[in-house]
Amino acid sequence: MKNFVFLLFTIVFSLNAFSQRIVQSLNTAWQFSIQNNINNSKIVNIPHTWNAQDPFEGGKDYFRGKGVYQKKIFVSEKWQNKQTFIKFEGSNQITTLFVNNVEVGKHIGGYTGFVFDITKFLNYGEENELKIEVDNSHHQDIPPLDADFNFYGGIYRDIQLINTDKVHFVTANEAVGNIKITTKNVSHHKAEVSIEAQVINHSSSVKEIMVKANLLDSKNIIIAVLKQLVTLQPQENKTITLQHTIVSPQLWSPETPRLYRAKTFITEAHSTKVLDQIASKFGLRWFSADPEKGFFLNGEPIKLIGANRHQDFEGLGNALPNALHRKDYKMIKAMGANFIRAAHYPQDPEVYKICDELGLLVWSEIPIINDVTDSEKYHDIALQMQREQILQFYNHPSVIMWGYMNEIFIKMVFNNKLSSKQKKAKIKTTVSLAKKLEKETKRLDATRLSVMALHENEIYNTSGIANIPDVIGWNLYFGWYSQGLENFGAFLDRQHQKYPDRLLFISEYGPGADVRIHTENPKPWDYSEDYQLQLHKSYINQVKERDYILGMSAWNFADFGSSFRQDSKPYLNQKGLVNFNRSPKDIYHYYQARLLKNPFIYIQGEHFTDIYLNNNQEKANFTVFSNAEEVNLQIGEVFTTAKVKDGLAKFKVALPEGTHKVIATAKGEKHERTFYIHYRSNLLKNIQQQPITVNVGTHVNFKDFLSDEVWLSDQPYSVGGFGYVGGNVFQPSSTKFQGTSFNIKGTQNNPLFQTMRESIEAYKFDVSEGEYRVTLYLTEPNSKASVENIYNLSSAAIEKVAGIRDFDIKINGKLAKENLNLARDYGALRAVTLAYDVSTTQGVIIEFTAQAGKTVLSAIKLEKL
């Protein structure tokens, strides 16, 4: 609920006549300060995080500590006869509430809700001060210890003030007051419904009450009224169960997400006066999973296909209003998905509500990620998190799996400092915790599947941990972190053959992709949208070929904040199907072509409409995503047709330079896009109108969206043209990245500087007579490069200095830059631009001569003055 008062009976907040529950938003106008520095405070609204910006500016050094929220509320004297609570939907990660400077309580954990009863701490008939301390510091006993996402601090979900009668449904518990609704023996013919409600009498006298539940179907028609008389002693808490069998139930599914409602009341035993009321939605469905045949919903086979989803958003961090949560999941549903993995933590209550309404099946999990602390407190907090998750989201028909670990041995596997004894101890405590979590999961909910996600390593099998949950999710990155797309299916077949009774799911997969990068020759780690398409197509095909795989969830729905990452965009994990701001990448539309049943068509190339051909002999490539059998393409007077295979129709068309409208049609659907054809062979001739910009040392084109410049993939020099002479593509052996994977300081265009040609001898442009400006783009890719000045060294000494790079630059034979040492002169991993004006009668040649180490060049621009 966002910034509104939800009243069940009256809209007047005088409290002089209300009996029912009143829920009021407390989101507005909190005085916030870091580390309780009241002199540097500001007014904020909730949802709020103090880390919306700094993880994307300073990386992993973003602030993790204490933030303080304060405000005053007036409490009427009439509240003395009521119970008052404050409910949090999520606050990361240790939250302490004070009322009038007295500590009310503390909650540990950043991703589930919690409630404090503040009744006895209030001063009635006057203002009361609320203070909330929130601490997101790293803590060895609080999951997650380590993860590939930002640990945003703050009250980043809604906060509410709740008033109830002294006799009410229990509110301050791990279920945050939710009524538990269990559905059993569901079929097409009937469904058994059990409503479990906890009631409590906070008054000083015996109370006789009626607990009543009205069951309503998806059309809001009452189908049953259930009642039970209850006697409550003072301060007594009782659990009441109401049961009913629904005949010919309206089943819930992704295609027909029908929801029932239970309106549960407490009234006085012999009157109609309502003391408390809670409305809950639920759905009727059943499912099963078979290690050979896959997943079944309501008796029908269904391949679960969708994505993982992190909860942060560009400019907001994780402090999202409900409208943005809803927008995300509507996009996921519109993609054709029927499944979502809420990674790597329980998400906003609104998320589960939306998934129920849209028809998205959910894997929900707690943040036990990468590592476990061998302490009783860590284990206890992990178990608490699982209890809270299950009890708070139990009623949602969308939820089919409870998860409790993700890649839990990955940190240990890559930690070379751990001894064999330490690794055995780590395995022992982790397996022990997994067994505890499995037992607690089944105690609370035996109707759903338990699941954990593993990274590609045999230790999960040898340790026995993979035998504990119902389902094993494999996070597999063949073609990215591991070699070979074809190895993906081979790995799965080996696992299935070795463990034939194990239920298998593909919980993560996908490469990073930057919409500024395009190539006709995609390769792993080039960050092109084109390689992203190649990998996802392969994975979808391989999963669909294997009935024993329950399903697959792409990593990730959207790019998300990850402060330690650098890559082509620093501090982001770029494996999303959409960008951080939710603008779709091409791959999002490819999933629509593979998953949607209604006719669909889309021309690839939203972010790269400039096509560069070598000359008029080369044909332009166009790719259309569609779920039709064939696609028609029209470009001016050209008409052509292509068959669709794996969601793709491919065309090669000879086109002249200039602007072309491309129209694709299939099954009555049409999509059009305008492309611009350029010939490389004419770029020198047209340099007056358009500078030549080259992304040196790489096979990809890069587009600067700010300037609209397209930096062309590199090419060797040939007479009458332009290109490099000598050298090699820079490819350090320590990384799969095309160039350096480190963040380049001083630029927003990392891909332009991260790739380069090393030991380059020259770059040549066979331009005509005139005045030109040459701009060289360089960086030192070695973070530990020597800053030695070779003037101070003898020839023998130079040879002994490791990592030194010193070279001269000549333009048309004239020395332009002598003894350039990028690390010494500018700093390593920093963008450097050097511009020179040159007058020529014939051609421009830039020569690079090494004095020590190797020459290097990242990009080059030539423009006519």
Rosetta blueprint (number, residue, H / E / L):
1 M L
2 K L
3 N L
4 F L
5 V E
6 F E
7 L E
8 L L
9 F L
10 T L
11 I L
12 V L
13 F L
14 S L
15 L L
16 N L
17 A L
18 F L
19 S L
20 Q L
21 R L
22 I E
23 V E
24 Q E
25 S E
26 L L
27 N L
28 T L
29 A L
30 W E
31 Q E
32 F E
33 S E
34 I E
35 Q L
36 N L
37 N L
38 I H
39 N H
40 N H
41 S L
42 K E
43 I E
44 V E
45 N L
46 I L
47 P L
48 H L
49 T L
50 W L
51 N L
52 A L
53 Q L
54 D H
55 P H
56 F H
57 E L
58 G L
59 G H
60 K H
61 D H
62 Y L
63 F L
64 R L
65 G L
66 K E
67 G E
68 V E
69 Y E
70 Q E
71 K E
72 K E
73 I E
74 F E
75 V E
76 S L
77 E H
78 K H
79 W H
80 Q H
81 N H
82 K L
83 Q E
84 T E
85 F E
86 I E
87 K E
88 F E
89 E L
90 G L
91 S L
92 N E
93 Q L
94 I E
95 T E
96 T E
97 L E
98 F E
99 V E
100 N L
101 N L
102 V E
103 E E
104 V E
105 G E
106 K E
107 H E
108 I E
109 G L
110 G L
111 Y L
112 T L
113 G L
114 F E
115 V E
116 F E
117 D E
118 I L
119 T H
120 K H
121 F H
122 L L
123 N L
124 Y L
125 G L
126 E E
127 E E
128 N E
129 E E
130 L E
131 K E
132 I E
133 E E
134 V E
135 D E
136 N L
137 S L
138 H L
139 H L
140 Q L
141 D L
142 I L
143 P L
144 P L
145 L L
146 D L
147 A L
148 D L
149 F L
150 N L
151 F L
152 Y L
153 G L
154 G E
155 I L
156 Y L
157 R L
158 D L
159 I E
160 Q E
161 L E
162 I E
163 N E
164 T E
165 D L
166 K L
167 V E
168 H E
169 F E
170 V L
171 T L
172 A L
173 N L
174 E L
175 A L
176 V L
177 G L
178 N L
179 I L
180 K E
181 I E
182 T E
183 T E
184 K E
185 N L
186 V L
187 S L
188 H L
189 H L
190 K E
191 A E
192 E E
193 V E
194 S E
195 I E
196 E E
197 A E
198 Q E
199 V E
200 I E
201 N E
202 H L
203 S L
204 S L
205 S L
206 V L
207 K E
208 E E
209 I E
210 M E
211 V E
212 K E
213 A E
214 N E
215 L E
216 L E
217 D L
218 S L
219 K L
220 N L
221 I L
222 I E
223 I E
224 A E
225 V E
226 L E
227 K E
228 Q E
229 L E
230 V E
231 T E
232 L E
233 Q L
234 P L
235 Q L
236 E L
237 N E
238 K E
239 T E
240 I E
241 T E
242 L E
243 Q E
244 H E
245 T E
246 I E
247 V E
248 S L
249 P L
250 Q L
251 L L
252 W E
253 S L
254 P L
255 E L
256 T L
257 P E
258 R L
259 L L
260 Y E
261 R E
262 A E
263 K E
264 T E
265 F E
266 I E
267 T E
268 E E
269 A L
270 H L
271 S L
272 T L
273 K L
274 V E
275 L E
276 D E
277 Q E
278 I E
279 A E
280 S E
281 K E
282 F E
283 G L
284 L L
285 R L
286 W L
287 F E
288 S E
289 A E
290 D E
291 P L
292 E L
293 K L
294 G E
295 F E
296 F E
297 L E
298 N L
299 G L
300 E E
301 P E
302 I L
303 K L
304 L E
305 I E
306 G E
307 A E
308 N E
309 R E
310 H L
311 Q L
312 D L
313 F E
314 E L
315 G L
316 L L
317 G E
318 N L
319 A L
320 L L
321 P L
322 N H
323 A H
324 L H
325 H H
326 R H
327 K H
328 D H
329 Y H
330 K H
331 M H
332 I H
333 K H
334 A H
335 M L
336 G L
337 A L
338 N L
339 F E
340 I E
341 R E
342 A E
343 A L
344 H L
345 Y L
346 P L
347 Q L
348 D L
349 P H
350 E H
351 V H
352 Y H
353 K H
354 I H
355 C H
356 D H
357 E H
358 L H
359 G L
360 L L
361 L E
362 V E
363 W E
364 S E
365 E E
366 I L
367 P L
368 I L
369 I E
370 N L
371 D L
372 V L
373 T L
374 D L
375 S L
376 E H
377 K H
378 Y H
379 H H
380 D H
381 I H
382 A H
383 L H
384 Q H
385 M H
386 Q H
387 R H
388 E H
389 Q H
390 I H
391 L H
392 Q H
393 F H
394 Y L
395 N L
396 H L
397 P L
398 S L
399 V E
400 I E
401 M E
402 W E
403 G E
404 Y E
405 M E
406 N E
407 E L
408 I L
409 F L
410 I H
411 K H
412 M H
413 V H
414 F L
415 N L
416 N L
417 K L
418 L L
419 S L
420 S H
421 K H
422 Q H
423 K H
424 K H
425 A H
426 K H
427 I H
428 K H
429 T H
430 T H
431 V H
432 S H
433 L H
434 A H
435 K H
436 K H
437 L H
438 E H
439 K H
440 E H
441 T H
442 K H
443 R H
444 L H
445 D L
446 A L
447 T L
448 R L
449 L E
450 S E
451 V E
452 M E
453 A E
454 L E
455 H E
456 E L
457 N L
458 E L
459 I H
460 Y H
461 N H
462 T H
463 S L
464 G L
465 I H
466 A H
467 N H
468 I L
469 P L
470 D L
471 V E
472 I E
473 G E
474 W E
475 N E
476 L L
477 Y L
478 F E
479 G L
480 W L
481 Y L
482 S E
483 Q L
484 G L
485 L L
486 E H
487 N H
488 F H
489 G H
490 A H
491 F H
492 L H
493 D H
494 R H
495 Q H
496 H H
497 Q H
498 K H
499 Y L
500 P L
501 D L
502 R L
503 L E
504 L E
505 F E
506 I E
507 S E
508 E E
509 Y L
510 G L
511 P L
512 G L
513 A L
514 D L
515 V L
516 R L
517 I E
518 H E
519 T L
520 E L
521 N L
522 P L
523 K L
524 P L
525 W L
526 D L
527 Y L
528 S L
529 E H
530 D H
531 Y H
532 Q H
533 L H
534 Q H
535 L H
536 H H
537 K H
538 S H
539 Y H
540 I H
541 N H
542 Q H
543 V H
544 K H
545 E L
546 R L
547 D L
548 Y L
549 I E
550 L E
551 G E
552 M E
553 S E
554 A E
555 W L
556 N L
557 F L
558 A E
559 D L
560 F E
561 G E
562 S L
563 S L
564 F L
565 R L
566 Q L
567 D L
568 S L
569 K L
570 P L
571 Y L
572 L E
573 N E
574 Q L
575 K L
576 G L
577 L L
578 V E
579 N L
580 F L
581 N L
582 R L
583 S L
584 P E
585 K L
586 D H
587 I H
588 Y H
589 H H
590 Y H
591 Y H
592 Q H
593 A H
594 R H
595 L H
596 L L
597 K L
598 N L
599 P L
600 F L
601 I E
602 Y E
603 I E
604 Q L
605 G L
606 E L
607 H L
608 F L
609 T L
610 D E
611 I E
612 Y E
613 L E
614 N L
615 N L
616 N L
617 Q L
618 E L
619 K L
620 A E
621 N E
622 F E
623 T E
624 V E
625 F E
626 S E
627 N L
628 A L
629 E L
630 E E
631 V E
632 N E
633 L E
634 Q E
635 I E
636 G L
637 E L
638 V E
639 F E
640 T E
641 T E
642 A E
643 K E
644 V L
645 K E
646 D L
647 G L
648 L E
649 A E
650 K E
651 F E
652 K E
653 V E
654 A L
655 L L
656 P L
657 E L
658 G E
659 T E
660 H E
661 K E
662 V E
663 I E
664 A E
665 T E
666 A E
667 K L
668 G L
669 E E
670 K E
671 H E
672 E E
673 R E
674 T E
675 F E
676 Y E
677 I E
678 H E
679 Y E
680 R H
681 S H
682 N H
683 L L
684 L L
685 K L
686 N L
687 I L
688 Q L
689 Q L
690 Q L
691 P L
692 I E
693 T E
694 V E
695 N E
696 V L
697 G L
698 T L
699 H L
700 V L
701 N E
702 F E
703 K E
704 D E
705 F L
706 L L
707 S L
708 D L
709 E E
710 V E
711 W E
712 L E
713 S E
714 D L
715 Q L
716 P E
717 Y L
718 S L
719 V L
720 G L
721 G L
722 F E
723 G E
724 Y E
725 V E
726 G L
727 G L
728 N E
729 V E
730 F L
731 Q L
732 P L
733 S L
734 S L
735 T L
736 K L
737 F L
738 Q L
739 G L
740 T L
741 S L
742 F L
743 N L
744 I L
745 K E
746 G L
747 T L
748 Q L
749 N L
750 N H
751 P H
752 L H
753 F H
754 Q H
755 T L
756 M L
757 R E
758 E E
759 S L
760 I L
761 E L
762 A E
763 Y E
764 K E
765 F E
766 D L
767 V L
768 S L
769 E L
770 G E
771 E E
772 Y E
773 R E
774 V E
775 T E
776 L E
777 Y E
778 L E
779 T L
780 E L
781 P L
782 N L
783 S L
784 K L
785 A L
786 S L
787 V L
788 E L
789 N L
790 I H
791 Y H
792 N H
793 L L
794 S L
795 S H
796 A H
797 A H
798 I H
799 E H
800 K H
801 V L
802 A L
803 G L
804 I L
805 R L
806 D E
807 F E
808 D E
809 I E
810 K E
811 I E
812 N L
813 G L
814 K E
815 L E
816 A E
817 K E
818 E E
819 N E
820 L E
821 N L
822 L H
823 A H
824 R H
825 D H
826 Y L
827 G L
828 A L
829 L L
830 R E
831 A L
832 V E
833 T E
834 L E
835 A E
836 Y E
837 D E
838 V E
839 S E
840 T E
841 T L
842 Q L
843 G L
844 V E
845 I E
846 I E
847 E E
848 F E
849 T E
850 A E
851 Q E
852 A E
853 G L
854 K L
855 T L
856 V E
857 L E
858 S L
859 A E
860 I E
861 K E
862 L E
863 E E
864 K E
865 L L
